[in-house]
């Protein structure tokens, strides 16, 4: 078979896919609310299905019809000996692990070997400091003990999912807590997405300076309706071609919203771009600690971005 590709100009518009990151966060917040909530704009994926399965394992009732989930929330403080199937979703595992420590009992978070090979160093360190136990095998993580309020110190240059996991659980404890992030701080925008999801369901946590979060205890998630916003990183390839994309929130807390400004820099022919707070805008071409990143293609193909420098975590 022979394929012939002819240069052409893209035209038309496209709707942005829903943000999977926000779908996770809104579903979890709805699943912790005492009452019935509705989350619309959910696109099917294995990762989102894992989050729905884990909420169900904790006692939530979720009816997904089309792109709308009707969620009757649960209280994880009343559920022990649960088994949460995280499949291959790292976000799901890291978001739910602190929630499993609210009952003071034991819980098992299972998953594929590829998932369990990913690091949980932040939670392993906190286990030693805070007195709960965490045992990891090739197919599951088993936790027991209680999450306690207080001061938590977390490296700022690791996955923000650890911080988000704490943010979901700490408001349900009886006293206030503080999360201190050791600089350098990366992927702050994903923490902001979590704060936005918490706020949509009546829970407050806030930055008190550039690296410190304050979390009030004794809070309750309140039921409500929420919609998953469009995903800026998935829209980026179309935006880089000059195709208009609908369904994007220009005021979104997604770090990838910067793609519009970055493309403008690339179109000017020379740019120095830092992707540390929006890593999904560039592929990771290597494993380990050394990473090579490339930018979206400039829309002005007659003036390529020579001299462009890309940095990131």
Secondary structure, DSSP 8 states (H G I E B T S, - for coil): -----------SEEE--B-HHHHHHHHHHHHTBSSEEEEE-----HHHHHHHHHHHHTT-EEEEETTEEEEE---GGG--SEEEE-TT-HHHHHHHHTGGGSSSSEEEEE--HHHHTS--HHHHHHHHHHS-EEEE-SSEEEEES----SEEEEETTS-THHHHHHHHHHTTSSS-EEEEEESS---HHHHHHHHHHHHHTT--EEEEETTEEEE-SS--B---EEE--B-HHHHHHHHHTT-EEES--TT---GGGGHHHHHHHHHTT--EEE-TT-GGGS---S-TT---------S-TTS--TT-EEE--
